[in-house]
Amino acid sequence: MAAWQKVLVLGGTSEARRLADALAGEPDIEAVLSYAGRTESPAAVPIRWRVGGFGGIAGLVDYLRAEKIDRVVDATHPFAAQMSAHAVAACDAERIPLLALERQPWRPGEGDRWTEVDTLEDAADALGASPRRVFLGIGRLHLAAFARRPQHDYLVRLVDAPRESLPLPRVAVVVARGPFDVAGDRAILERHGSEVVVSKNAGGTAAVAKIEAARALGLPVVMVRRPRIPDRPAVETIAAVMAWLAHRDVSAGADRGV
């Protein structure tokens, strides 16, 4: 029997991969997972998938029309603000229901020593003028923001080994794919002699180990707040997404109450 709806999942997170696993077992749903192409070898999923951008809002609209997409789930990273904004605009234009699968942000707890900032450039400046040993848990794409502070010794963790020189003169690289655990991240921080951790407030469990390791070691954390994303309905669990997809009478207008 043919699927009664086609679903586009905007991915790039562990939650998106788990959602793909759940969708694979639904005969009434034909789903495709879209990777942004930030990593060289994205994790395999049991549904159809694609890699790369859409070409802005207009390109996404064209894709939604060409593929006859019925619903969109935004399971991108909380810092993929441009993609999320494009999804809101494109789905509004096409009257296609949109739902975000959104992690709760991390919040400082007892023993945490956070300095919260709005941008990566602010995070670089927050490190101060004196040379420090810095763990950068921010991924590959935003390292250039720290070139303005070349006096620090940086340790960066990347999913893929860099193919070209990084924009930091004093840098060591660890290549690893999460999820990570506290013991492993604590060992990395201790081996490097890290004095401060820089992180984006991604939320969730896959990357929280570095925050918990910093707490255990008494290290300060420079935490970059999430960028603003246009209002859209959102849920926090895969089960809630599946329940939303199970309702056949969802419209783009009614969706705003999710």
C-alpha positions in Angstrom: 0.0 0.0 0.0 1.3 3.4 -0.9 2.3 5.8 1.8 -0.3 8.5 2.5 2.1 11.2 3.4 5.7 12.3 2.4 7.8 13.8 5.2 11.0 15.8 4.9 13.2 15.6 8.0 15.8 18.3 8.2 18.6 16.6 10.0 22.1 16.9 11.4 21.5 15.7 15.0 21.4 12.4 16.8 17.6 13.1 17.3 17.1 13.2 13.6 18.8 9.8 13.2 16.7 8.3 15.9 13.6 9.8 14.2 14.7 8.2 10.9 14.8 4.8 12.7 11.3 5.3 14.0 10.0 6.4 10.6 11.5 3.4 8.9 9.0 1.2 10.6 6.0 3.3 9.4 4.5 1.9 6.2 2.1 4.9 5.8 5.0 7.4 5.8 7.5 7.9 3.1 10.3 9.9 4.6 13.6 11.5 3.4 16.3 12.8 5.7 18.3 15.8 4.5 21.8 16.3 5.8 23.4 19.7 5.4 26.7 18.1 4.3 28.8 19.4 7.2 30.5 16.0 7.7 32.2 13.9 5.1 30.5 10.6 6.1 27.1 11.1 7.7 25.8 8.2 9.7 23.8 5.7 7.7 20.0 5.8 8.2 17.3 3.3 7.2 15.3 5.8 5.1 16.0 7.7 1.9 18.5 10.5 2.5 20.1 13.4 0.7 23.1 15.6 1.4 23.5 19.4 0.7 21.7 22.6 0.8 18.6 23.6 -1.1 19.6 27.0 -2.4 17.9 29.3 0.0 14.2 29.7 0.6 13.3 29.5 -3.1 15.3 26.3 -3.6 13.6 24.7 -0.6 10.2 25.7 -2.0 11.1 24.1 -5.3 12.1 20.9 -3.5 8.9 20.8 -1.5 6.9 21.1 -4.7 8.9 18.7 -6.8 8.9 16.0 -4.1 5.3 16.7 -3.1 6.2 16.9 0.5 3.2 16.9 2.9 5.0 17.8 6.2 8.4 18.9 7.4 10.1 18.1 10.6 13.0 20.4 11.5 15.4 18.3 13.5 18.5 20.5 12.8 21.0 21.6 15.3 19.9 24.5 17.5 22.6 26.7 15.9 21.4 25.9 12.3 19.4 29.1 12.5 19.5 29.9 8.8 18.1 26.5 7.8 15.4 26.7 10.4 14.4 30.2 9.3 14.3 29.0 5.7 12.1 26.1 6.7 9.6 28.4 8.4 9.4 30.7 5.4 9.2 27.9 2.8 6.5 26.0 4.7 4.5 29.2 5.3 4.7 29.9 1.6 3.5 26.5 0.6 1.1 26.0 3.5 2.9 22.9 4.6 2.7 21.9 8.2 6.1 22.2 10.0 7.1 20.9 13.4 10.5 21.3 15.2 12.1 18.6 17.2 13.9 20.9 19.6 16.2 20.1 22.5 15.9 22.0 25.8 19.0 24.2 26.3 21.5 23.3 29.0 21.2 25.4 32.2 23.9 26.0 34.7 23.7 23.9 37.8 25.5 23.7 41.2 29.2 23.9 40.7 29.1 25.4 37.2 31.1 28.5 36.4 29.5 29.8 33.2 30.1 33.0 31.3 27.2 33.3 28.8 27.7 35.3 25.6 25.7 36.0 22.5 28.2 35.2 19.7 31.3 33.2 19.0 33.3 36.4 18.6 32.1 37.4 22.1 33.3 34.0 23.3 36.8 34.6 21.9 37.0 37.9 23.6 35.8 36.4 26.9 38.9 34.3 27.0 40.9 37.4 27.9 44.3 38.6 26.8 46.5 36.2 28.8 47.4 33.0 27.0 45.2 30.1 28.2 44.7 26.4 27.3 41.3 26.3 25.7 39.0 23.4 24.7 36.8 24.5 21.8 33.7 22.3 21.6 32.1 24.2 18.8 32.8 22.1 15.6 34.8 23.0 12.6 32.8 25.7 10.8 33.3 28.5 13.4 36.9 28.2 14.4 37.8 31.4 12.5 36.0 33.4 15.1 38.9 32.5 17.5 41.6 33.6 15.1 41.3 37.0 16.7 42.8 35.5 19.8 45.8 33.6 18.5 47.7 33.7 21.8 45.8 30.7 23.3 46.6 27.0 22.9 43.4 25.5 21.5 42.2 21.9 21.5 39.4 21.2 19.0 37.3 18.1 18.5 36.1 17.4 15.0 34.0 14.7 13.4 36.3 14.5 10.3 40.1 15.0 10.1 40.8 18.5 8.7 41.8 18.5 5.0 43.4 21.9 5.2 45.1 24.1 7.8 42.9 25.4 10.6 42.7 29.1 11.2 44.4 28.9 14.5 48.2 29.0 14.9 48.3 27.1 18.1 45.9 24.1 17.8 45.7 20.4 18.5 42.9 18.2 17.0 41.0 15.2 18.3 38.9 13.4 15.7 35.9 11.7 17.2 32.2 11.2 16.7 29.7 11.5 19.6 27.9 10.8 21.8 30.7 11.3 24.4 30.9 10.3 28.0 32.1 12.3 31.1 35.0 10.0 31.8 36.4 10.3 28.3 35.9 14.1 28.1 37.4 14.6 31.6 40.5 12.6 30.4 40.8 14.7 27.3 40.6 18.0 29.3 43.2 16.7 31.8 45.6 15.5 29.1 45.5 18.8 27.4 45.7 20.8 30.6 42.6 22.7 29.5 41.9 25.8 31.7 38.6 26.8 30.1 35.9 25.1 27.9 34.1 27.0 25.1 30.7 25.5 24.0 27.6 26.4 22.1 24.5 25.7 24.1 23.4 22.8 22.0 21.3 21.1 24.7 20.5 17.4 24.7 22.6 14.5 25.9 25.0 13.7 23.0 27.5 16.5 23.8 26.8 17.4 27.4 29.7 15.3 28.7 32.2 18.2 28.2 30.0 20.4 30.4 29.8 17.8 33.1 33.5 17.1 32.8 34.3 20.8 33.2 32.0 20.9 36.3 33.8 18.0 37.8 37.2 19.6 37.2 36.1 23.0 38.4 36.8 24.6 35.0 35.0 27.7 33.8 32.8 27.5 30.7 32.2 30.2 28.1 28.7 29.3 26.8 27.3 30.8 23.6 23.6 31.4 23.8 21.4 30.0 21.0 20.5 32.2 18.0 17.0 33.4 17.7 14.8 31.4 15.3 11.3 32.5 14.0 8.4 31.1 16.0 7.3 27.7 15.0 5.5 24.8 16.8 8.0 22.5 18.6 8.1 19.4 20.6 10.9 17.8 22.6 10.5 14.0 21.9 10.5 11.7 19.0 7.3 10.2 20.4 5.6 13.6 20.1 6.7 13.9 16.5 5.3 10.5 15.7 2.0 11.4 17.4 1.9 14.6 15.3 2.5 12.7 12.1 -0.2 10.2 13.0 -2.9 12.9 12.8 -4.2 13.1 9.2 -6.1 16.4 9.7 -3.1 18.7 10.5 -3.1 21.8 8.5 -0.5 24.6 8.3 -2.8 26.9 10.1 -3.9 24.5 12.8 -0.3 23.5 13.4 0.4 26.8 15.1 -1.3 25.5 18.2 1.0 22.5 18.7 
